[in-house]
C-alpha cells in the first residue's frame, strides 16, 4: 500500500542473525532488540521518556495529516484529515507499508519522526537513518543493514547474517531529509529503497522531506 501525507500547518515547538541450531539465538528481530545488553532497548526507553516529557510540556503538539492517497485501514476522515493516533495505529499494526510525509521546513518533520520512533519502537523494531548519510555511504543495501546493525549494537561478525532476520521479521525504517540530497544521487537511492521493500516483504518504509 502506498501512502502520501502532507501535515496540516500546525505549530510544533522546536522543531541477524541466522539460527545456527534449534534454540540458539533469536528467531525474530524483536527478540534480538531485547537481547541483553541492548543499546536498542536503552535508546527506545530514552526516546519514550523524552517523548512523554515533550507531550507533558507541550513542546510537541500531535499533528494532523492531509491524506492525499490512503488505501489502508483505518481510513482518513471524509475531509481527508488523518490524526497522528490513526497513523501510529496503522504503522503499528502493519497496514501501512510505504509512507511519504511532506511538509515545508520548520513544521516539525524530524520531531514527528522521533515521536514515531518513541511510540513504535517497543511494538515493532524501528530504525531511523538520514538520507544524506545513506547517500554518502553509496546508496547500497549493505549500508542499510550496517546502519540497522549499529543501532542494535551488533558487532561486525553478527551483522553479517542480520539480513536473514530482516527478511523474516516486521520492521520499520524511517528515512529523514529526503530533499537534502541532489536529484542525481536521490534517484538511485530511492530505487534501492524500493528494492528493499520487494526483498523484505514485512518491511515498512517511511520517508520524510520537503515538497519538491
JOGI-V932592 format. One record per residue. RES is the residue in one small letter. NEAR is the number of other C-alpha atoms within 12 Angstrom. Layout:
res=RES near=NEAR
res=RES near=NEAR
//
This chain:
res=x near=22
res=x near=23
res=x near=32
res=x near=32
res=x near=35
res=x near=34
res=x near=36
res=x near=26
res=x near=20
res=x near=21
res=x near=22
res=x near=27
res=x near=21
res=x near=17
res=x near=20
res=x near=36
res=x near=35
res=x near=26
res=x near=20
res=x near=14
res=x near=10
res=x near=9
res=x near=10
res=x near=13
res=x near=24
res=x near=28
res=x near=26
res=x near=28
res=x near=38
res=x near=29
res=x near=25
res=x near=35
res=x near=40
res=x near=27
res=x near=22
res=x near=16
res=x near=14
res=x near=21
res=x near=21
res=x near=34
res=x near=30
res=x near=22
res=x near=28
res=x near=32
res=x near=21
res=x near=21
res=x near=26
res=x near=23
res=x near=19
res=x near=23
res=x near=29
res=x near=21
res=x near=17
res=x near=24
res=x near=22
res=x near=13
res=x near=13
res=x near=16
res=x near=21
res=x near=28
res=x near=27
res=x near=35
res=x near=34
res=x near=32
res=x near=36
res=x near=30
res=x near=32
res=x near=24
res=x near=23
res=x near=31
res=x near=20
res=x near=25
res=x near=22
res=x near=24
res=x near=25
res=x near=27
res=x near=17
res=x near=10
res=x near=13
res=x near=21
res=x near=25
res=x near=33
res=x near=26
res=x near=29
res=x near=23
res=x near=27
res=x near=42
res=x near=34
res=x near=23
res=x near=30
res=x near=39
res=x near=30
res=x near=22
res=x near=29
res=x near=28
res=x near=34
res=x near=36
res=x near=35
res=x near=40
res=x near=37
res=x near=41
res=x near=35
res=x near=31
res=x near=21
res=x near=23
res=x near=20
res=x near=31
res=x near=35
res=x near=43
res=x near=34
res=x near=30
res=x near=43
res=x near=42
res=x near=34
res=x near=38
res=x near=39
res=x near=39
res=x near=35
res=x near=31
res=x near=34
res=x near=38
res=x near=27
res=x near=26
res=x near=36
res=x near=41
res=x near=43
res=x near=41
res=x near=40
res=x near=36
res=x near=30
res=x near=36
res=x near=23
res=x near=25
res=x near=34
res=x near=32
res=x near=19
res=x near=20
res=x near=18
res=x near=31
res=x near=25
res=x near=27
res=x near=21
res=x near=27
res=x near=35
res=x near=36
res=x near=31
res=x near=32
res=x near=38
res=x near=36
res=x near=25
res=x near=28
res=x near=37
res=x near=27
res=x near=27
res=x near=18
res=x near=18
res=x near=15
res=x near=26
res=x near=28
res=x near=22
res=x near=25
res=x near=36
res=x near=30
res=x near=24
res=x near=34
res=x near=41
res=x near=26
res=x near=23
res=x near=30
res=x near=33
res=x near=40
res=x near=44
res=x near=41
res=x near=42
res=x near=38
res=x near=34
res=x near=33
res=x near=35
res=x near=29
res=x near=24
res=x near=25
res=x near=17
res=x near=15
res=x near=14
res=x near=24
res=x near=25
res=x near=18
res=x near=21
res=x near=31
res=x near=27
res=x near=17
res=x near=23
res=x near=35
res=x near=27
res=x near=18
res=x near=31
res=x near=28
res=x near=17
res=x near=19
res=x near=26
res=x near=23
res=x near=28
res=x near=38
res=x near=41
res=x near=39
res=x near=44
res=x near=38
res=x near=40
res=x near=36
res=x near=25
res=x near=20
res=x near=14
//
